[in-house]
Amino acid sequence: MNYNEALAYLDSLGKFGINLGMERIEALLKELGNPEQQVRTIHVTGTNGKGSVTSMITNILLVSGLKVGKFTSPHLVRYNERIEVDGKEISDEDFALVVTAVRRAVESVMAKGTNQPTQFEVLTAAAFLHFALQKLDYAVIEVGLGGLWDSTNVITPVVSVITNVSLDHTDRCGKTVEEIAMQKAGIIKDGVPVVTAAEGEALGPIQAMALFKQAPLYIYGKAFTGQEVSSSMEGQTFTLSAGDYHSNYEVKLPGAHQILNTAVAVVAAKLASKQDSRINELALHQGVAVTKWPGRLERISQKPDVILDGAHNPAGAAVLRAALDKYYRGKKICFIFGMMGDKDISQVVTTLFRKDDTIYTVRADEGTRAAEPEALAEQIGLQAKAMHDLSAAYKTALTEVGEDGLVCVCGSLYLVGTFKKMLLNQ
């Protein structure tokens, strides 16, 4: 297949949706010669923050002079974004090559009685195959959904990371924080150290699984902490403390939550360094300092400031609102807001908006899961207006806030991706 044929093949798999379970991915990887066993990995899950943490760990390893792959999801504009080696997206040619190889493996395992693999399983297998062919030192693997039954959970990593746990994907991962934590704790492997910033009722299942698996557990707030020194939209400085270790770190990502995420990433990398002396102290500092992460408090322009944030659950909305209150207090804020219809819209709305905000509601994308603008506006109230043209909503918002205000595009990573595509086409 060429690149466009590979894209068409992946799109054709979208209709099979999400189907949690390990049988299909295990059969597929076995057919491919188990490429996931040919590279050292670090495994990252969590309700929020896993993308930032994955990116920081990757950059620490890269600055250490290592050859590193990164697998994340979803993509914002192109599938290629999900698979990176040494900071560069997989080329169209290599993407077509590995997807073609995986398609042949799919046809082979289905002929032997295995059910149709999902789109995410095919992408996961393609990533592992690409990483094996590239002969990497490490691959940093972000979980797609949950942990226990996620198709990435075929690896035995050198470190496991559970960033945090809150309510999201309750239709698939559990109705309570404890049930979701049990799913995420499913990535914990025998004897493999675990780093987490989970707290409260989420900690119990993680502690229980770590004890059962005899996996050393490092908990934010107990084994290590981060204390803010200074903070702005340009970034922040904080002190990381872990036992006798105290060191100041600079990070370009704004928001108090990124201090926590950075601390988790650094501790995970320090644990990996116990097995690999090439990962050094200087790399810890430089790796997090160069990290940028699209779609999370991402400022794309100024005068007025335009920020993109994928906040799609109550915890993400709380983080976004806290950052806006911190950095834009007293400023005119206009939101362009779209969400998926199966998310906790009412709680996000309650958490995110203030009575003096202006909100234009839009479709997050053209898919069937996206909530209708009118339904969103009705939930929000009088300060919201439904709009069906994203470009018109953006132009109106820019006029509304003037040079000194803020336009915030948020509610879904799908909306962030749609918005970025719109800007690219203008």
For each residue, the residues with C-beta under 8 A, 3 or more apart:
1: 5 6 9 96 99 100 103
2: 5 6 96
3: 6 7 92 93 95 96
4: 7 8
5: 1 2 8 9 96
6: 1 2 3 9 10 95 96 99 100
7: 3 4 10 11 79
8: 4 5 11 12
9: 1 5 6 12 13 99 103
10: 6 7 13 14 79 99 119 122 123
11: 7 8 14
12: 8 9 15
13: 9 10 16 116 117 118 119 122
14: 10 11 17 119
15: 12
16: 13 19 116 118 119
17: 14 118
18: 118 120 145 172
19: 16 24 115 118
20: 145 146 149 150 172
21: 24 149
22: 25 26 149 151 153 154
23: 26 27 114 115
24: 19 21 27 28 109 114 115 116 117 118 121 151
25: 22 28 29 117 121 124 125 151 154
26: 22 23 29 30 154
27: 23 24 30 31 109 112 114
28: 24 25 31 32 102 105 106 109 114 117 121 122 125
29: 25 26 32 34 35 36 125 128 154
30: 26 27 33 34
31: 27 28 105 108 109
32: 28 29 35 101 102 105 125 128 129
33: 30 132
34: 29 30 37 38
35: 29 32 38 39 125 128 129 131 132 133
36: 29 39 41 128 132 154 155
37: 34 155
38: 34 35 131 132
39: 35 36 69 128 131 132 136 137 138 139
40: 136 137 138 139 157 158
41: 36 138 139 140 141 155 156 157 158
42: 57 138 139 140 141 157 158 159 160 161 268 272
43: 141 143 152 153 155 157 159 160 161 187
44: 50 53 54 57 140 141 142 143 160 161 163
45: 50 142 143 146 147 150 160 161 162 163 184 187
46: 49 50 53 143 161 162 163 164 165 184 197 198
47: 163 164 165 166 167 168 180 184 313 315
48: 163 164 166 168 257 313 315 316 319
49: 46 52 53 163 164 197 257 260 261 264
50: 44 45 46 53 54 142 143 161 163
51: 54 55 72 142 293 295 296
52: 49 55 56 253 258 261 265 291 293 296
53: 44 46 49 50 56 57 161 163 261 264 265 268
54: 44 50 51 57 58 70 72 140 141 142
55: 51 52 58 59 70 72 291 292 293
56: 52 53 59 60 261 262 265 266 287 288 291
57: 42 44 53 54 60 61 140 161 265 268 269 287
58: 54 55 61 62 68 70 84 87 140
59: 55 56 62 63 87 286 287 288 290 291
60: 56 57 63 64 265 266 269 279 283 284 286 287 288
61: 57 58 64 66 68 137 138 140 269 272 279 283 287
62: 58 59 65 66 68 86 87 287
63: 59 60 282 283 286 287 290
64: 60 61 278 279 280 283 287
65: 62 278
66: 61 62 137 138 278 279
67: 85 86 134 135 136 137 138
68: 58 61 62 85 86 136 137 138 139 140
69: 39 83 84 85 127 130 131 134 136 138 139 140
70: 54 55 58 83 84 85 139 140 142
71: 82 83 84 124 127 131 139 140 141 142 152
72: 51 54 55 81 82 84 142
73: 82 120 123 142 144
74: 82 413 414 417
75: 78 79 80 81 82 417
76: 81 294 295 413 416 417 420
77: 81 417 420 421 424
78: 75 81 89
79: 7 10 75 82 95 123
80: 75 83 89 90 91 92 95
81: 72 75 76 77 78 84 89
82: 71 72 73 74 75 79 123 127
83: 69 70 71 80 89 90 95 123 126 127 130
84: 58 69 70 71 72 81 87 88 89 90
85: 67 68 69 70 88 90 130 131 134 136
86: 62 67 68
87: 58 59 62 84
88: 84 85
89: 78 80 81 83 84
90: 80 83 84 85 94 95 98 130
91: 80 94 95
92: 3 80 95 96
93: 3 96 97
94: 90 91 97 98 130
95: 3 6 79 80 83 90 91 92 98 99 126
96: 1 2 3 5 6 92 93 99 100
97: 93 94 100 101
98: 90 94 95 101 102 126 127 129 130 133
99: 1 6 9 10 95 96 102 103 122 126
100: 1 6 96 97 103 104
101: 32 97 98 104 105 126 129
102: 28 32 98 99 105 106 122 125 126 129
103: 1 9 99 100 106 107 122
104: 100 101 107 108
105: 28 31 32 101 102 108 109 125
106: 28 102 103 109 110 116 117 122
107: 103 104 110 111
108: 31 104 105 111 112
109: 24 27 28 31 105 106 112 114 117
110: 106 107 113 114 115 116
111: 107 108
112: 27 108 109
113: 110
114: 23 24 27 28 109 110 117
115: 19 23 24 110
116: 13 16 24 106 110
117: 13 24 25 28 106 109 114 121 122 125
118: 13 16 17 18 19 24 121 122 151
119: 10 13 14 16 122 123
120: 18 73 123 124 144 145 151
121: 24 25 28 117 118 124 125 151
122: 10 13 28 99 102 103 106 117 118 119 125 126
123: 10 73 79 82 83 119 120 126 127
124: 25 71 120 121 127 128 144 151 152
125: 25 28 29 32 35 102 105 117 121 122 128 129
126: 83 95 98 99 101 102 122 123 129 130
127: 69 71 82 83 98 123 124 130 131 139 141
128: 29 32 35 36 39 124 125 131 132 139
129: 32 35 98 101 102 125 126 132 133
130: 69 83 85 90 94 98 126 127 133 134
131: 35 38 39 69 71 85 127 128 134 136 139
132: 33 35 36 38 39 128 129 135
133: 35 98 129 130
134: 67 69 85 130 131
135: 67 132
136: 39 40 67 68 69 85 131 139
137: 39 40 61 66 67 68
138: 39 40 41 42 61 66 67 68 69 158 272
139: 39 40 41 42 68 69 70 71 127 128 131 136
140: 41 42 44 54 57 58 61 68 69 70 71
141: 41 42 43 44 54 71 127 152 155 157
142: 44 45 50 51 54 70 71 72 73 152
143: 43 44 45 46 50 146 147 150 152 153 184 187
144: 73 120 124 150 151 152
145: 18 20 120 150 169 172 173
146: 20 45 143 149 150 169 172 173 180 183 184 186
147: 45 143 150 153 162 183 184 185 186 187
148: 153 182 183 184 185 186 187
149: 20 21 22 146 153 183 186
150: 20 45 143 144 145 146 147 153 186 187
151: 22 24 25 118 120 121 124 144 154
152: 43 71 124 141 142 143 144 155
153: 22 43 143 147 148 149 150 186 187
154: 22 25 26 29 36 151
155: 36 37 41 43 141 152
156: 41 189 192
157: 40 41 42 43 141 160 189 192
158: 40 41 42 138 192 271 272 275 276
159: 42 43 192 193 194 195 268 271 272
160: 42 43 44 45 157 187 188 189 192 193 194 195 215
161: 42 43 44 45 46 50 53 57 194 195 196 264 265 268
162: 45 46 147 165 184 185 187 194 195 196 197 198 206
163: 44 45 46 47 48 49 50 53 196 197 198 261 264
164: 46 47 48 49 196 197 198 199 202 260 315
165: 46 47 162 177 180 181 184 198 202 206
166: 47 48 177 180 202 313 314 315
167: 47 170 176 177 180 313 314 315 344
168: 47 48 173 180 312 313 315 343 344
169: 145 146 172 173 180
170: 167 173 174 175 180 344
171: 342
172: 18 20 145 146 169
173: 145 146 168 169 170 179 180 183 184
174: 170 178 179 180 182 183
175: 170 179
176: 167 179 180 201
177: 165 166 167 180 181 200 201 202
178: 174 181 182 201 202 204 205
179: 173 174 175 176 182 183
180: 47 146 165 166 167 168 169 170 173 174 176 177 183 184 202
181: 165 177 178 184 185 198 201 202 203 204 205 206
182: 148 174 178 179 185 186 205 209
183: 146 147 148 149 173 174 179 180 186
184: 45 46 47 143 146 147 148 162 165 173 180 181 187 198 206
185: 147 148 162 181 182 188 205 206 208 209 210
186: 146 147 148 149 150 153 182 183 209
187: 43 45 143 147 148 150 153 160 162 184
188: 160 185 192 194 206 209 210 213 215
189: 156 157 160 192 213 215
190: 213 214 215
191: 213 214 215
192: 156 157 158 159 160 188 189 213 215
193: 159 160 215 216 217 218 271
194: 159 160 161 162 188 206 210 215 216 217 218
195: 159 160 161 162 218 220 264 267 268 271
196: 161 162 163 164 203 206 217 218 219 220 264
197: 46 49 162 163 164 219 220 221 260 261 263 264
198: 46 162 163 164 165 181 184 202 203 206 219
199: 164 202 203 220 221
200: 177 203
201: 176 177 178 181 204
202: 164 165 166 177 178 180 181 198 199 205 206
203: 181 196 198 199 200 206 207 219
204: 178 181 201 207 208
205: 178 181 182 185 202 208 209
206: 162 165 181 184 185 188 194 196 198 202 203 209 210 217
207: 203 204 210 211 217
208: 185 204 205 211 212
209: 182 185 186 188 205 206 212 213 215
210: 185 188 194 206 207 213 215 216 217
211: 207 208 214
212: 208 209
213: 188 189 190 191 192 209 210
214: 190 191 211
215: 160 188 189 190 191 192 193 194 209 210
216: 193 194 210
217: 193 194 196 206 207 210 223
218: 193 194 195 196 223 224 267 271
219: 196 197 198 203 222 223
220: 195 196 197 199 223 224 225 226 260 263 264
221: 197 199 225
222: 219
223: 217 218 219 220 242 243 267
224: 218 220 240 241 242 243 263 267
225: 220 221 240 241 242 263
226: 220 238 239 240 241 249 259 260 262 263
227: 238 239 241 259
228: 231 236 237 238 256 259
229: 236 237 238 239 248
230: 236 237
231: 228 235 236 237 254 256 326
232: 235 236 254 327
233: 254 297 299 305 327
234: 252 254
235: 231 232 250 251 252 253 254
236: 228 229 230 231 232 250 251 253 254 258 259
237: 228 229 230 231 248 249 250 251
238: 226 227 228 229 248 249 251 259 262 263
239: 226 227 229 246 247 248 249
240: 224 225 226 245 246 247 248 249 262 263 266 267
241: 224 225 226 227 245 246
242: 223 224 225 245 267 270
243: 223 224
244:
245: 240 241 242
246: 239 240 241
247: 239 240 281 285
248: 229 237 238 239 240
249: 226 237 238 239 240 262 266 284 285 288 289
250: 235 236 237 285 288 289
251: 235 236 237 238 258 259 262 288 289 291
252: 234 235 289 290 291 292
253: 52 235 236 258 261 262 291 292 293 296 297
254: 231 232 233 234 235 236 258 297 323 327
255: 258 296 297 319 322 323 326
256: 228 231 259 260 319 322 323 326
257: 48 49 260 261 319 322 323
258: 52 236 251 253 254 255 261 262 297
259: 226 227 228 236 238 251 256 262 263
260: 49 164 197 220 226 256 257 263 264
261: 49 52 53 56 163 197 253 257 258 264 265
262: 56 226 238 240 249 251 253 258 259 265 266 288
263: 197 220 224 225 226 238 240 259 260 266 267
264: 49 53 161 163 195 196 197 220 260 261 267 268
265: 52 53 56 57 60 161 261 262 268 269 288
266: 56 60 240 249 262 263 269 270 284 288
267: 195 218 223 224 240 242 263 264 270 271
268: 42 53 57 159 161 195 264 265 271 272
269: 57 60 61 265 266 272 273 279 283 284 287
270: 242 266 267 273 274 279 284
271: 158 159 193 195 218 267 268 274
272: 42 61 138 158 159 268 269 275 276 279
273: 269 270 276 277 279 280
274: 270 271
275: 158 272
276: 158 272 273 279
277: 273 280
278: 64 65 66
279: 60 61 64 66 269 270 272 273 276 283 284
280: 64 273 277 283 284
281: 247 284 285
282: 63 285 286
283: 60 61 63 64 269 279 280 286 287
284: 60 249 266 269 270 279 280 281 287 288
285: 247 249 250 281 282 288 289
286: 59 60 63 282 283 289 290
287: 56 57 59 60 61 62 63 64 269 283 284 290 291
288: 56 59 60 249 250 251 262 265 266 284 285 291
289: 249 250 251 252 285 286
290: 59 63 252 286 287
291: 52 55 56 59 251 252 253 287 288
292: 55 252 253 298
293: 51 52 55 253 296 298
294: 76 298 308 416
295: 51 76 298 308 309 310 413 416 417
296: 51 52 253 255 293 309 310
297: 233 253 254 255 258 307 309 320 323
298: 292 293 294 295 307 308 309 416
299: 233 302 305 306 307
300: 306 307 308 423
301: 304 305 306
302: 299 305 306
303: 403 404
304: 301 398 401 402 403 404 405 406 407
305: 233 299 301 302 328 405 406 407
306: 299 300 301 302 398 406 407 408 409
307: 297 298 299 300 406 407 408 409 410
308: 294 295 298 300 409 410 416 419 420
309: 295 296 297 298 316 320 408 409 410 416
310: 295 296 316 410 411 412 413 415 416
311: 316 317 319 320 348 352 410 411
312: 168 316 339 340 343 348 411 412 413
313: 47 48 166 167 168 316 317 343 344 348
314: 166 167 317 318 344 347 348 351
315: 47 48 164 166 167 168 318 319
316: 48 309 310 311 312 313 319 320 348
317: 311 313 314 320 321 347 348 351 352
318: 314 315 321 322 351
319: 48 255 256 257 311 315 316 322 323
320: 297 309 311 316 317 323 324 352 408 410
321: 317 318 324 325 351 352
322: 255 256 257 318 319 325 326
323: 254 255 256 257 297 319 320 326 327
324: 320 321 327 328 333 406 408
325: 321 322 328 329
326: 231 255 256 322 323 329
327: 232 233 254 323 324
328: 305 324 325 331 333 406
329: 325 326
330:
331: 328 401 404 405 406
332: 358 400 401 402 404 405 406
333: 324 328 357 358 401 405 406 408
334: 357 358 359 360 397 400 401 405 406 407 408
335: 352 353 357 358 359 360 397 407 408 409 410
336: 360 362 390 393 394 397 407 408 409 410 415 419
337: 352 359 360 361 362 376 380 384 410 411
338: 361 362 363 364 365 370 371 373 376 411 412 414 415
339: 312 343 345 348 364 370 371 376 411 412 415
340: 312 343 364 369 370 371 412 414
341: 345 369 370 371 372 375
342: 171 369
343: 168 312 313 339 340 348 371 412
344: 167 168 170 313 314 347 348
345: 339 341 348 349 371 376 379
346: 349 350 379
347: 314 317 344 350 351
348: 311 312 313 314 316 317 339 343 344 345 351 352 411
349: 345 346 352 353 376 379 380
350: 346 347 353
351: 314 317 318 321 347 348
352: 311 317 320 321 335 337 348 349 410
353: 335 349 350 357 359 380 383
354: 357
355: 383
356:
357: 333 334 335 353 354 383
358: 332 333 334 335 383 397 400
359: 334 335 337 353 377 380 383 384 385
360: 334 335 336 337 384 385 386 387 393 396 397
361: 337 338 373 374 376 377 380 384 385 386 387
362: 336 337 338 373 386 387 388 390 393 415
363: 338 366 370 371 372 373 388 390
364: 338 339 340 370 371 411 412 414 415 418
365: 338 370 412 414 415 417 418
366: 363 370 418
367: 370 414
368:
369: 340 341 342
370: 338 339 340 341 363 364 365 366 367 412 414
371: 338 339 340 341 343 345 363 364 375 376
372: 341 363 375 376 386
373: 338 361 362 363 376 377 386 387 388
374: 361 377 378 386
375: 341 371 372 378 379
376: 337 338 339 345 349 361 371 372 373 379 380 384 386
377: 359 361 373 374 380 384 385 386
378: 374 375
379: 345 346 349 375 376
380: 337 349 353 359 361 376 377 383 384
381: 384
382:
383: 353 355 357 358 359 380
384: 337 359 360 361 376 377 380 381
385: 359 360 361 377
386: 360 361 362 372 373 374 376 377
387: 360 361 362 373 390 392 393 396
388: 362 363 373
389: 392 393
390: 336 362 363 387 393 394 418 419 422
391: 394 395 422 426
392: 387 389 395 396
393: 336 360 362 387 389 390 396 397
394: 336 390 391 397 398 407 409 419 422
395: 391 392 398 399
396: 360 387 392 393 399 400
397: 334 335 336 358 360 393 394 400 401 407
398: 304 306 394 395 401 407
399: 395 396 402
400: 332 334 358 396 397 405
401: 304 331 332 333 334 397 398 404 405 406 407
402: 304 332 399 405
403: 303 304
404: 303 304 331 332 401
405: 304 305 331 332 333 334 400 401 402
406: 304 305 306 307 324 328 331 332 333 334 401
407: 304 305 306 307 334 335 336 394 397 398 401
408: 306 307 309 320 324 333 334 335 336
409: 306 307 308 309 335 336 394 415 416 419
410: 307 308 309 310 311 320 335 336 337 352 415 416
411: 310 311 312 337 338 339 348 364 415
412: 310 312 338 339 340 343 364 365 370 415 416
413: 74 76 295 310 312 416 417
414: 74 338 340 364 365 367 370 417 418
415: 310 336 338 339 362 364 365 409 410 411 412 418 419
416: 76 294 295 298 308 309 310 409 410 412 413 419 420
417: 74 75 76 77 295 365 413 414 420 421
418: 364 365 366 390 414 415 421 422
419: 308 336 390 394 409 415 416 422 423
420: 76 77 308 416 417 423 424
421: 77 417 418 424 425
422: 390 391 394 418 419 425 426
423: 300 419 420 426
424: 77 420 421
425: 421 422
426: 391 422 423
